[in-house]
Structures are given as C-alpha cells and as structure tokens.
Amino acid sequence: MSHLPPCTLKTVALPLTLPRSVYNVNAGTVGSPTPAGCRCLEVTEIDTQGPDRQQTIGAAGAVAVAAADEQTAPRLTRDSILDAAIGFLDEHGLEKLTMRRLGAACGVEAMALYRYVHSRGDLLTGIVDHILDQLYTDQLAARRHEDGWQDYLLRLAHGVRDIALHHPQVFPLVATAAPEAPWVRPPLRSLRWMESFLDTLISYGFTDSAAVTAYRTYTSFLVGQLLQEVSARGAELHPDEALLEDADRTTPAIDLSDYPHLQRLESALSEDHSTAEFEEMLEAVLDRLELLTARS
C-alpha cells in the first residue's frame, strides 16, 4: 500500500447519488461540534485507480457531513410557483408558458415543480384561483356599509379592473375558466365571490330578485368590458385546453351548504334571460345616446 499525504479535517456535503463504490460510509461521532443539520459520519475515500489505495479523510477517520449543500436550490411552495407563473405570463404571455421555462424562472429544473403543481392544467387552475383570492379580498375591502350600494359597486368594479389591467394576460383565464357552478347565469369561477356579492347587495336592502338581476347585469358588463380592454393589450381570449381538461378531471360536485344565498337562489340564478337582458341593455345604451344628442 502506498503512503499518501495526511488529510485535514473538513466539512463536506456528500451528494445522495454518490455510488457506494466511491465512499464507504458508517455513522459515527466526532469530538468537534458540527453545524446544525449536519450528521457526523465516518467516511473512507476509495481511490478507484487502484484496489489497494485508500485513505481515511480527516482526523481520527471522521468527517462532519452537511445534510444539505450551502448552494441549495430555491425553496419552493405552491404559492411561490403561482406568483412566478403570473409574473411569467405578465411578461411573456400564455403561449410561451411551459413547465421548463417556469422552472428556469424559479431557478430549478421543471421536474421540481411537479411536487407542487401536478400538470399544466393544475398550474393554470391554481393561477386562476390565486387571482380570484385577490378579487375576493378587494371585494371585502369595498364593503363599507355606510357609503351605500352604489359606492360598493364602484369600488368593486375599479378593484377588478385594476387587477385585469395589471395582469392582462391572466385575466382572460379568470373569465374563461370552467365555473364552479356552471348553472349560474352568467357563470363565474368563484362561488365565494358570487355569494359575497349577493350577500352585500341583500344587506343594502335589495330583494332576492333585485340582487339576482344586479348580479347578472353587473357581471355581464364588467367581464365583457374588461375582456375588451385586455384584448386590446394583446391578450388571447380563448380558453386554454389544459385548463378545461383539468376542470373536467378535478371539479367535484358542488355542495352549496356554505353558500346560503346561492343555495336559496339557485333556481333564479340558473334561469337564462340573456335575450331579454340583451334587449334591455341595448335600450339603455340607446337612451344614453339620445341624451348625448339632445345636449349637442
């Protein structure tokens, strides 16, 4: 056996994928303290260039091995991935979004994302729900009962518009995502948002019938107007197939027990009055134009 120069004690991080033919590792202890998260192991390094050439690393044949490399990959969570995806969509658009490109934006390989988002459809559904959480938060912030229902609807509309214009590539996903209750006319993705809207108007003194009519009129105007605005900014308006496929696969049967207004008004909300509503809206537009011509 040839004599090799002595080694000095050092802390190393051994990758989990090292072949056993390279290192013989036995659990042990050393006298010196080790960093938090480290485990002391007795490591014999084998020189694979010769079967008889080997040396023991470190003093007394022991080495402190770190459990994780200091150069670890960024810590991922589902929320951090969704935030990164929204940022990617804002900059590059939906057609450029791939798991590989999103992984690169997060500083990891694409496969690392699948622990948190299981498919492209799951990713897009998560993005939609992430944005809807913001819309719901804004809706709650708009509820100031002392200001009246008109101010509530004004604040709510401007809040939704701000989000649409800040995320023009994302908003069409929100508007075209498979609704949680497809029987609602017009259908929206979020039952929680619809329930809160109805609850607020009813608390302002709207009857059930008036609240349903207000929901239809208001959301039809708001979504239609904002889709036109984001389309003018280059957003694609067609639904993404992966989003629809994920909804077909994962959308459970809806339990309305947590949504008392939706449950009570299910029949009224499911009625289709789109033709009559179109005529009424058209008449309202014509009346407004008539006022404009009368002033000129």
C-alpha positions as CSV (number, residue, x, y, z in Angstrom):
1,M,0.0,0.0,0.0
2,S,1.5,3.4,-1.0
3,H,1.6,6.2,1.6
4,L,-0.5,9.2,0.9
5,P,-0.1,12.7,2.5
6,P,-2.1,13.3,5.6
7,C,-5.5,15.0,5.2
8,T,-7.0,17.8,7.2
9,L,-10.4,17.8,8.8
10,K,-13.0,19.4,6.7
11,T,-16.8,19.7,6.5
12,V,-18.2,18.4,3.2
13,A,-21.6,17.8,1.7
14,L,-21.9,14.4,0.0
15,P,-24.5,14.2,-2.7
16,L,-27.1,11.4,-2.2
17,T,-26.3,10.0,-5.6
18,L,-22.7,9.1,-5.0
19,P,-22.1,5.4,-5.9
20,R,-21.3,3.2,-3.0
21,S,-18.1,2.1,-4.8
22,V,-16.7,5.5,-4.2
23,Y,-17.4,6.0,-0.5
24,N,-17.8,3.6,2.4
25,V,-19.9,5.5,5.0
26,N,-20.6,4.5,8.6
27,A,-22.5,6.5,11.1
28,G,-20.2,7.8,13.8
29,T,-19.3,10.8,16.0
30,V,-16.5,13.3,16.3
31,G,-15.4,15.4,19.1
32,S,-15.8,18.8,17.5
33,P,-19.2,20.4,17.2
34,T,-21.0,20.1,13.9
35,P,-23.2,22.7,12.1
36,A,-27.0,22.5,12.6
37,G,-28.5,19.9,10.3
38,C,-25.2,18.0,9.9
39,R,-24.6,14.4,10.7
40,C,-21.2,13.0,11.7
41,L,-20.2,10.1,9.5
42,E,-17.0,8.0,9.3
43,V,-16.0,8.2,5.6
44,T,-13.4,6.2,3.9
45,E,-12.4,7.6,0.5
46,I,-11.5,4.9,-2.1
47,D,-9.1,5.7,-4.8
48,T,-10.6,3.9,-7.7
49,Q,-7.4,3.9,-9.7
50,G,-6.1,1.1,-7.5
51,P,-7.8,-1.5,-5.3
52,D,-5.2,-1.2,-2.6
53,R,-5.1,2.6,-2.5
54,Q,-7.3,4.2,0.2
55,Q,-7.1,6.8,2.8
56,T,-9.3,8.0,5.7
57,I,-10.5,11.5,5.4
58,G,-10.0,13.8,8.4
59,A,-8.6,13.4,11.9
60,A,-9.3,10.1,13.5
61,G,-11.1,9.0,10.4
62,A,-14.2,11.1,10.9
63,V,-15.8,13.9,8.9
64,A,-18.8,16.1,9.6
65,V,-21.1,15.8,6.6
66,A,-23.7,18.5,6.0
67,A,-27.2,17.4,5.4
68,A,-27.7,20.0,2.8
69,D,-25.4,21.8,0.5
70,E,-24.9,25.5,1.1
71,Q,-25.7,26.1,-2.5
72,T,-29.2,24.6,-2.2
73,A,-31.9,25.3,-4.8
74,P,-34.5,28.0,-4.0
75,R,-37.2,26.9,-1.5
76,L,-40.4,26.2,-3.4
77,T,-44.0,26.4,-2.3
78,R,-47.2,26.3,-4.4
79,D,-47.8,30.0,-3.8
80,S,-44.3,31.0,-4.9
81,I,-44.6,28.9,-8.1
82,L,-48.0,30.5,-8.8
83,D,-46.6,34.0,-8.2
84,A,-43.7,33.2,-10.6
85,A,-46.1,31.9,-13.2
86,I,-48.2,35.0,-13.0
87,G,-45.1,37.1,-13.4
88,F,-44.1,35.0,-16.4
89,L,-47.5,35.4,-18.0
90,D,-47.4,39.1,-17.5
91,E,-44.1,39.3,-19.3
92,H,-44.3,36.6,-22.0
93,G,-47.9,35.6,-22.4
94,L,-49.8,32.3,-22.1
95,E,-48.4,30.6,-25.3
96,K,-44.8,30.9,-24.0
97,L,-45.6,29.3,-20.7
98,T,-44.1,25.8,-20.3
99,M,-43.0,23.9,-17.2
100,R,-39.4,24.0,-18.4
101,R,-39.5,27.8,-18.8
102,L,-41.3,28.3,-15.5
103,G,-38.7,26.1,-13.8
104,A,-35.9,28.2,-15.2
105,A,-37.7,31.3,-13.9
106,C,-37.9,29.7,-10.4
107,G,-34.2,28.6,-10.6
108,V,-35.0,24.9,-10.6
109,E,-35.5,22.0,-13.1
110,A,-39.0,21.5,-14.4
111,M,-39.4,18.2,-12.5
112,A,-39.0,20.0,-9.2
113,L,-42.3,21.9,-9.9
114,Y,-44.4,18.7,-10.1
115,R,-44.4,18.2,-6.4
116,Y,-46.5,21.3,-6.1
117,V,-48.3,21.6,-9.4
118,H,-49.2,18.3,-11.0
119,S,-49.8,19.4,-14.6
120,R,-50.2,22.4,-16.8
121,G,-53.9,22.3,-16.1
122,D,-53.4,22.3,-12.4
123,L,-50.9,25.2,-12.7
124,L,-53.4,27.3,-14.7
125,T,-56.3,26.4,-12.3
126,G,-54.0,27.5,-9.4
127,I,-53.3,30.8,-11.2
128,V,-57.0,31.5,-11.7
129,D,-57.8,30.7,-8.0
130,H,-54.8,32.8,-6.9
131,I,-56.2,35.9,-8.8
132,L,-59.7,35.2,-7.6
133,D,-58.4,35.3,-4.0
134,Q,-57.2,38.8,-4.8
135,L,-60.6,39.7,-6.3
136,Y,-62.3,38.4,-3.2
137,T,-60.0,40.4,-0.9
138,D,-60.7,43.5,-2.9
139,Q,-64.4,42.8,-2.7
140,L,-64.4,42.6,1.1
141,A,-62.4,45.8,1.2
142,A,-65.1,47.5,-0.9
143,R,-67.8,46.7,1.7
144,R,-68.3,49.8,3.6
145,H,-72.0,49.8,4.5
146,E,-72.2,53.4,5.5
147,D,-71.3,54.5,1.9
148,G,-74.2,52.8,0.2
149,W,-74.5,50.2,-2.5
150,Q,-73.5,52.5,-5.4
151,D,-70.2,53.2,-3.8
152,Y,-69.7,49.5,-3.1
153,L,-70.3,48.6,-6.8
154,L,-68.0,51.4,-7.9
155,R,-65.1,50.4,-5.7
156,L,-65.6,46.7,-6.6
157,A,-65.5,47.5,-10.3
158,H,-62.4,49.6,-10.1
159,G,-60.7,46.9,-8.0
160,V,-61.5,44.2,-10.6
161,R,-60.3,46.5,-13.4
162,D,-57.0,47.2,-11.6
163,I,-56.3,43.5,-11.4
164,A,-57.3,42.9,-15.0
165,L,-55.0,45.7,-16.3
166,H,-52.1,44.7,-14.1
167,H,-52.4,41.1,-15.3
168,P,-53.9,41.4,-18.8
169,Q,-52.5,38.0,-19.9
170,V,-54.0,36.3,-16.8
171,F,-57.5,37.9,-16.7
172,P,-58.9,36.0,-19.7
173,L,-58.1,32.8,-17.8
174,V,-60.2,34.0,-14.9
175,A,-63.1,34.9,-17.2
176,T,-62.9,31.7,-19.3
177,A,-62.1,29.2,-16.6
178,A,-64.6,26.4,-16.0
179,P,-67.1,27.8,-13.4
180,E,-67.6,26.1,-10.1
181,A,-71.3,26.4,-10.7
182,P,-72.0,26.2,-14.4
183,W,-75.7,26.6,-13.9
184,V,-75.3,30.2,-12.7
185,R,-76.1,32.8,-15.5
186,P,-73.6,34.3,-16.2
187,P,-71.3,31.7,-14.7
188,L,-68.2,32.8,-12.8
189,R,-65.4,30.7,-11.4
190,S,-65.7,31.6,-7.7
191,L,-68.7,30.7,-5.6
192,R,-67.2,32.6,-2.8
193,W,-67.2,35.8,-4.8
194,M,-70.8,35.3,-6.0
195,E,-72.0,34.6,-2.5
196,S,-70.3,37.7,-1.1
197,F,-71.7,39.9,-3.9
198,L,-75.3,38.7,-3.3
199,D,-74.9,39.0,0.5
200,T,-73.7,42.5,0.2
201,L,-76.5,43.7,-2.0
202,I,-79.1,42.0,0.1
203,S,-77.6,43.7,3.2
204,Y,-78.1,47.0,1.4
205,G,-81.8,46.2,1.1
206,F,-82.0,44.5,-2.3
207,T,-84.7,41.9,-2.6
208,D,-83.7,38.4,-3.8
209,S,-85.0,39.1,-7.3
210,A,-83.2,42.5,-7.5
211,A,-80.0,41.0,-6.2
212,V,-80.1,38.3,-8.9
213,T,-80.8,40.9,-11.6
214,A,-78.0,43.1,-10.3
215,Y,-75.6,40.2,-10.4
216,R,-76.4,39.4,-14.0
217,T,-76.3,43.0,-15.2
218,Y,-73.2,44.0,-13.3
219,T,-71.0,41.0,-14.0
220,S,-72.0,40.8,-17.7
221,F,-71.0,44.4,-18.2
222,L,-67.8,44.2,-16.1
223,V,-66.4,41.0,-17.6
224,G,-67.3,41.9,-21.1
225,Q,-65.8,45.4,-20.8
226,L,-62.6,44.2,-19.2
227,L,-62.1,41.4,-21.8
228,Q,-62.2,44.0,-24.5
229,E,-59.6,46.1,-22.7
230,V,-57.1,43.3,-22.1
231,S,-57.7,42.1,-25.7
232,A,-56.6,45.5,-26.9
233,R,-53.4,44.9,-24.9
234,G,-52.7,41.8,-26.8
235,A,-54.2,39.1,-24.5
236,E,-55.6,35.9,-26.0
237,L,-59.2,35.5,-25.1
238,H,-59.7,31.8,-26.0
239,P,-59.7,29.3,-23.1
240,D,-56.6,27.2,-22.6
241,E,-57.3,23.5,-23.3
242,A,-55.2,22.3,-20.4
243,L,-57.3,24.5,-18.1
244,L,-60.5,23.0,-19.4
245,E,-59.2,19.4,-19.2
246,D,-58.1,19.9,-15.6
247,A,-61.5,21.2,-14.7
248,D,-63.2,18.2,-16.3
249,R,-61.0,15.9,-14.3
250,T,-60.9,17.6,-10.9
251,T,-64.1,19.6,-10.4
252,P,-66.2,17.9,-7.7
253,A,-69.9,18.0,-7.2
254,I,-70.7,21.3,-5.6
255,D,-72.0,21.5,-2.0
256,L,-73.8,24.8,-1.6
257,S,-74.3,24.4,2.2
258,D,-71.6,27.0,2.8
259,Y,-73.3,29.4,0.3
260,P,-76.8,30.1,1.7
261,H,-77.7,32.8,-0.8
262,L,-76.6,30.7,-3.8
263,Q,-78.4,27.7,-2.4
264,R,-81.6,29.7,-1.8
265,L,-81.5,31.4,-5.2
266,E,-80.2,28.5,-7.3
267,S,-83.4,28.3,-9.3
268,A,-83.5,32.0,-10.1
269,L,-79.7,32.2,-10.9
270,S,-80.0,29.3,-13.3
271,E,-82.7,30.9,-15.4
272,D,-81.5,32.1,-18.8
273,H,-82.8,35.5,-19.7
274,S,-80.0,36.5,-22.0
275,T,-82.2,37.6,-24.9
276,A,-84.4,39.9,-22.7
277,E,-81.3,41.2,-20.9
278,F,-79.6,42.0,-24.3
279,E,-82.7,44.0,-25.4
280,E,-82.8,45.9,-22.1
281,M,-79.1,46.7,-22.2
282,L,-79.4,47.9,-25.8
283,E,-82.4,50.1,-24.9
284,A,-80.3,51.6,-22.0
285,V,-77.5,52.4,-24.5
286,L,-79.8,54.0,-26.9
287,D,-81.4,56.1,-24.2
288,R,-78.0,57.3,-23.1
289,L,-77.1,58.1,-26.7
290,E,-80.3,60.1,-27.1
291,L,-79.4,62.2,-24.1
292,L,-76.0,62.9,-25.7
293,T,-77.6,64.0,-28.9
294,A,-80.1,66.2,-27.1
295,R,-77.2,68.1,-25.4
296,S,-75.3,68.7,-28.6
